[in-house]
């Protein structure tokens, strides 16, 4: 802290000399909040600001006369429901670099009482001067002072980091492309040491594969612009991929020396890490820049970026993907707040709806204190808008530099009106039987399309048949064909679809009019087209349902007969005949999996495991003996215990237990389906009476290996290993049917269906991850462990090259396991090149923004890929019961 005597003794602005201003300027440059202000703004602050100790209390409800920034010390912010300072509650503390008093902009009463906790130095700007500065430098100050509340940011660590990023990027450009930073002339004016926006984007895209698109690069430069280390020559807040001039902070001063060779070398070493970090924060900066634009200035590309971000925000997950989002995108704005005051107070009128984009807040109710904490993706403020009532609680920031998405009340009401205007309800007997919502994305292309939101199975099927495209291939799945089993089982679907196949050609009414004939033929063609799509998607699953096979045979008989008279149906006969013949042939086959035990099983001829298949399963007793039973793949826990009891000739009521290698016991429920596939890598299945439950102990072979395989492992080619892993992973992944994802999401007990293929694929991820941990931890020599880390990083790189993201992430997660990451000496010996590779790979696991880093990576890879399956099945406790999981994305195939 700079001592008081260094502040000019002449406190009246009009009497300050140039030396006085320089002293104040030096002091203010030591405070992070002021470092980002434009030099001309800083000079004006130095000329008009006052210095004072805090000797009085600023009370809630008073009309303010000045704006203050904290130079040293700290102050408590207290808020009272009654505006009586005696019952005020402290909601936060202001430190160096924070500010208060912006209520003077609109002459509103102070929102809180400010009390000094210790001797504090303040910079004060009177209302008239502050309003003048605000009007002149609104754009420059808006990022730090966001109405209705705001504060200047505190802390110096991030500031030093941002200065380092700017220095690294500037020095790298001067080293690799020095012509990019030079004096430029435009409209008879010379701009010193500037770069051009388009050239900066071009250069950044060429530097690293982690820069995915030009818009991604724009976001990265925008992040530096927000940090103040890169500035537009006219102080505009948004970076643009245009012929506009930007200048690094180091080039603001005329006598800034060029970097030395040593500085260039250091920047070259730090450049990959800097680009990697900017690539992670760039998308957020891009979104903030777009949301700061007035709604009328947002382009179509801007709206697409907002749309993609909103799709992955938890608070909006319940909304339709096609409705209520695109039109309201014009209404979203961005708010950036720092520790100062509540976002709003209990009892105030509701004026906005907020979604937390970054940071966290406390929900405070007077008399109860903090009742809950909201984090990234949560929302608040909606209830007061919907009910048109006062705020039921105060929202207080828990940390500095929070970011929010905000929709004001007028726009929120417009969203509700837009949703209602785009909703169509079909009613029968005063009851809604079909609810449709207009898809704005389709309508912008000139084609109005409606999405089914709810309805009866009959009406949903009617609507799908009426709107179905006839030019798509039978093998192309769609949402209805994939998802109908959730609300309409196959038996009901077959019955309803057969009822839609109208008239027999022998019916004289069919030929009563040409119009009636054309309608009947079109209806028949739609039913046949849907039936072929349905059978192509369900494949072998239809063998398990006699109703489905009966339907296909009946439909084939009808179309064979009809095609003799109606030539338009002839093309469907061969395709339907193939389907019926295929199912008859497959029905006679039965696959027996030899054994499922220790996680080293392989699929017989890589055929998918079917519900009707059978397995040989080892079930252990408390004395470590075992019995082998033969049960159906979809066998329940009750059926397994019954088979074990019969084999052991036991009359006891047996419990089915999953015992891990650590001795953890998990009771399997009688109604659990396909219990064999729930076993962990080193887990075993035990059956015992209840009185023997506590006596269960792991088997000796559950402890795992005692020696690594480094001696043979190091002789294998990393690329060959990755290739063979990819082949095996692809075989497992190809066996996973889309419906297994549905069963996993909604609970396989509800469908009485197995997810064994999906379980095997997920088990494979765990196997690879634990393999990495095991090999590294069993390697006793430091030099060998270093070689192992290098080997695994190489294998991971080749897996990514082969588009095998499942094994790629399994290896990286294995290396980030605490048992491996704590080996500090080993990591220190790892060459810097491999450390950089690993850092880049690990950054792809960043979970922020619903794993945006992974999503950006996937969009850049041409399919087919093997996806990171555990991420796609991420748990969502807010929608499903504990233990169930929700599908966040569909697998890219």
URGIGI-V324826 format. One record per residue. SS is DSSP state (~ for helix, > for strand, _ for the rest). Layout:
BEGIN
ss=SS
ss=SS
END
This chain:
BEGIN
ss=_
ss=_
ss=_
ss=~
ss=~
ss=~
ss=_
ss=_
ss=_
ss=_
ss=_
ss=_
ss=~
ss=~
ss=~
ss=_
ss=_
ss=~
ss=~
ss=~
ss=~
ss=~
ss=~
ss=~
ss=~
ss=~
ss=~
ss=~
ss=~
ss=_
ss=_
ss=~
ss=~
ss=~
ss=~
ss=_
ss=_
ss=_
ss=~
ss=~
ss=~
ss=~
ss=~
ss=~
ss=~
ss=~
ss=~
ss=~
ss=_
ss=>
ss=>
ss=>
ss=>
ss=_
ss=_
ss=_
ss=_
ss=>
ss=_
ss=_
ss=_
ss=_
ss=>
ss=_
ss=_
ss=>
ss=>
ss=>
ss=>
ss=>
ss=>
ss=>
ss=_
ss=_
ss=>
ss=>
ss=>
ss=>
ss=>
ss=_
ss=_
ss=_
ss=_
ss=_
ss=~
ss=~
ss=~
ss=_
ss=>
ss=>
ss=>
ss=>
ss=>
ss=>
ss=_
ss=_
ss=_
ss=_
ss=>
ss=>
ss=_
ss=~
ss=~
ss=~
ss=~
ss=_
ss=_
ss=_
ss=>
ss=_
ss=_
ss=_
ss=>
ss=>
ss=>
ss=>
ss=_
ss=_
ss=_
ss=_
ss=>
ss=>
ss=>
ss=>
ss=>
ss=>
ss=~
ss=~
ss=~
ss=~
ss=~
ss=~
ss=~
ss=~
ss=~
ss=~
ss=_
ss=~
ss=~
ss=~
ss=~
ss=~
ss=_
ss=_
ss=_
ss=_
ss=_
ss=_
ss=_
ss=_
ss=_
ss=_
ss=_
ss=_
ss=_
ss=_
ss=~
ss=~
ss=~
ss=~
ss=~
ss=~
ss=~
ss=~
ss=~
ss=~
ss=~
ss=~
ss=~
ss=~
ss=~
ss=~
ss=~
ss=~
ss=~
ss=~
ss=_
ss=~
ss=~
ss=~
ss=_
ss=>
ss=>
ss=>
ss=>
ss=>
ss=_
ss=_
ss=>
ss=>
ss=>
ss=>
ss=>
ss=>
ss=>
ss=>
ss=~
ss=~
ss=~
ss=~
ss=~
ss=~
ss=~
ss=~
ss=~
ss=~
ss=~
ss=_
ss=_
ss=_
ss=_
ss=_
ss=_
ss=~
ss=~
ss=~
ss=~
ss=~
ss=~
ss=~
ss=~
ss=~
ss=~
ss=~
ss=~
ss=~
ss=_
ss=_
ss=_
ss=>
ss=>
ss=>
ss=_
ss=_
ss=_
ss=_
ss=_
ss=_
ss=_
ss=_
ss=_
ss=_
ss=_
ss=_
ss=>
ss=>
ss=>
ss=>
ss=~
ss=~
ss=~
ss=_
ss=_
ss=_
ss=_
ss=_
ss=_
ss=_
ss=_
ss=_
ss=~
ss=~
ss=~
ss=~
ss=~
ss=~
ss=~
ss=~
ss=~
ss=~
ss=~
ss=~
ss=~
ss=~
ss=~
ss=~
ss=~
ss=~
ss=~
ss=~
ss=~
ss=~
ss=~
ss=~
ss=~
ss=~
ss=~
ss=~
ss=~
ss=~
ss=~
ss=~
ss=_
ss=_
ss=~
ss=~
ss=~
ss=_
ss=_
ss=~
ss=~
ss=~
ss=~
ss=~
ss=~
ss=~
ss=~
ss=~
ss=~
ss=~
ss=_
ss=_
ss=_
ss=~
ss=~
ss=~
ss=_
ss=_
ss=_
ss=_
ss=_
ss=_
ss=_
ss=_
ss=_
ss=_
ss=~
ss=~
ss=~
ss=~
ss=~
ss=_
ss=>
ss=>
ss=>
ss=>
ss=>
ss=_
ss=_
ss=_
ss=_
ss=_
ss=_
ss=>
ss=_
ss=_
ss=_
ss=_
ss=>
ss=_
ss=_
ss=>
ss=>
ss=>
ss=>
ss=>
ss=>
ss=>
ss=_
ss=_
ss=>
ss=>
ss=>
ss=>
ss=>
ss=_
ss=_
ss=_
ss=>
ss=>
ss=>
ss=>
ss=>
ss=>
ss=_
ss=_
ss=_
ss=_
ss=>
ss=>
ss=_
ss=~
ss=~
ss=~
ss=~
ss=~
ss=~
ss=_
ss=_
ss=>
ss=_
ss=_
ss=_
ss=>
ss=>
ss=>
ss=>
ss=_
ss=_
ss=_
ss=_
ss=>
ss=>
ss=>
ss=>
ss=>
ss=>
ss=>
ss=~
ss=~
ss=~
ss=~
ss=~
ss=~
ss=~
ss=~
ss=~
ss=~
ss=~
ss=~
ss=~
ss=_
ss=>
ss=>
ss=>
ss=>
ss=>
ss=>
ss=_
ss=_
ss=>
ss=>
ss=>
ss=>
ss=>
ss=>
ss=>
ss=>
ss=>
ss=~
ss=~
ss=~
ss=~
ss=~
ss=_
ss=_
ss=_
ss=_
ss=>
ss=>
ss=>
ss=>
ss=>
ss=>
ss=>
ss=_
ss=~
ss=~
ss=~
ss=~
ss=~
ss=~
ss=~
ss=~
ss=~
ss=~
ss=~
ss=_
ss=_
ss=_
ss=_
ss=_
ss=_
ss=_
ss=_
ss=_
ss=_
ss=_
ss=~
ss=~
ss=~
ss=~
ss=~
ss=~
ss=~
ss=~
ss=_
ss=_
ss=_
ss=~
ss=~
ss=~
ss=~
ss=~
ss=~
ss=~
ss=~
ss=~
ss=~
ss=_
ss=_
ss=_
ss=_
ss=_
ss=_
ss=_
ss=_
ss=~
ss=~
ss=~
ss=~
ss=_
ss=_
ss=~
ss=~
ss=~
ss=~
ss=~
ss=~
ss=~
ss=~
ss=~
ss=~
ss=~
ss=~
ss=~
ss=~
ss=~
ss=~
ss=~
ss=~
ss=~
ss=~
ss=~
ss=~
ss=~
ss=~
ss=~
ss=~
ss=~
ss=~
ss=~
ss=~
ss=~
ss=_
ss=~
ss=~
ss=~
ss=~
ss=~
ss=~
ss=~
ss=~
ss=~
ss=~
ss=~
ss=~
ss=~
ss=~
ss=~
ss=~
ss=~
ss=_
ss=_
ss=_
ss=_
ss=~
ss=~
ss=~
ss=~
ss=~
ss=~
ss=~
ss=~
ss=~
ss=~
ss=~
ss=~
ss=~
ss=~
ss=~
ss=~
ss=~
ss=~
ss=~
ss=~
ss=~
ss=_
ss=_
ss=_
ss=_
ss=>
ss=>
ss=>
ss=>
ss=>
ss=_
ss=_
ss=_
ss=_
ss=_
ss=_
ss=_
ss=~
ss=~
ss=~
ss=_
ss=_
ss=_
ss=_
ss=_
ss=_
ss=_
ss=>
ss=>
ss=>
ss=>
ss=>
ss=>
ss=>
ss=_
ss=_
ss=_
ss=_
ss=_
ss=>
ss=>
ss=>
ss=>
ss=>
ss=>
ss=>
ss=_
ss=_
ss=_
ss=>
ss=~
ss=~
ss=~
ss=~
ss=~
ss=~
ss=~
ss=~
ss=~
ss=~
ss=~
ss=~
ss=_
ss=_
ss=_
ss=_
ss=_
ss=>
ss=>
ss=>
ss=>
ss=>
ss=>
ss=_
ss=_
ss=_
ss=_
ss=_
ss=>
ss=>
ss=>
ss=_
ss=_
ss=_
ss=_
ss=_
ss=>
ss=_
ss=~
ss=~
ss=~
ss=~
ss=_
ss=_
ss=_
ss=_
ss=_
ss=>
ss=>
ss=>
ss=>
ss=>
ss=>
ss=~
ss=~
ss=~
ss=~
ss=~
ss=~
ss=_
ss=_
ss=_
ss=_
ss=~
ss=~
ss=~
ss=~
ss=_
ss=_
ss=_
ss=_
ss=_
ss=_
ss=~
ss=~
ss=~
ss=~
ss=_
ss=_
ss=_
ss=_
ss=~
ss=~
ss=~
ss=~
ss=~
ss=~
ss=~
ss=~
ss=~
ss=~
ss=~
ss=~
ss=~
ss=~
ss=~
ss=~
ss=~
ss=_
ss=_
ss=_
ss=~
ss=~
ss=~
ss=~
ss=~
ss=~
ss=~
ss=~
ss=~
ss=_
ss=~
ss=~
ss=~
ss=~
ss=_
ss=_
ss=_
ss=_
ss=~
ss=~
ss=~
ss=~
ss=~
ss=~
ss=~
ss=~
ss=~
ss=~
ss=~
ss=~
ss=~
ss=~
ss=~
ss=~
ss=~
ss=~
ss=~
ss=~
ss=~
ss=~
ss=_
ss=_
ss=_
ss=_
ss=~
ss=~
ss=~
ss=~
ss=~
ss=~
ss=~
ss=~
ss=~
ss=~
ss=~
ss=~
ss=~
ss=~
ss=~
ss=~
ss=~
ss=~
ss=~
ss=~
ss=_
ss=_
ss=>
ss=~
ss=~
ss=~
ss=~
ss=~
ss=~
ss=~
ss=~
ss=~
ss=~
ss=~
ss=_
ss=_
ss=~
ss=~
ss=~
ss=~
ss=_
ss=_
ss=~
ss=~
ss=~
ss=~
ss=~
ss=~
ss=_
ss=_
ss=~
ss=~
ss=~
ss=~
ss=~
ss=~
ss=~
ss=~
ss=~
ss=~
ss=~
ss=~
ss=_
ss=_
ss=_
ss=_
ss=~
ss=~
ss=~
ss=~
ss=~
ss=~
ss=~
ss=~
ss=~
ss=~
ss=~
ss=~
ss=_
ss=_
ss=_
ss=_
ss=_
ss=_
ss=>
ss=_
ss=_
ss=~
ss=~
ss=~
ss=~
ss=_
ss=_
ss=_
ss=_
ss=_
ss=_
ss=_
ss=_
ss=_
ss=_
ss=_
ss=_
ss=_
ss=_
ss=_
ss=_
ss=_
ss=_
ss=_
ss=_
ss=_
END
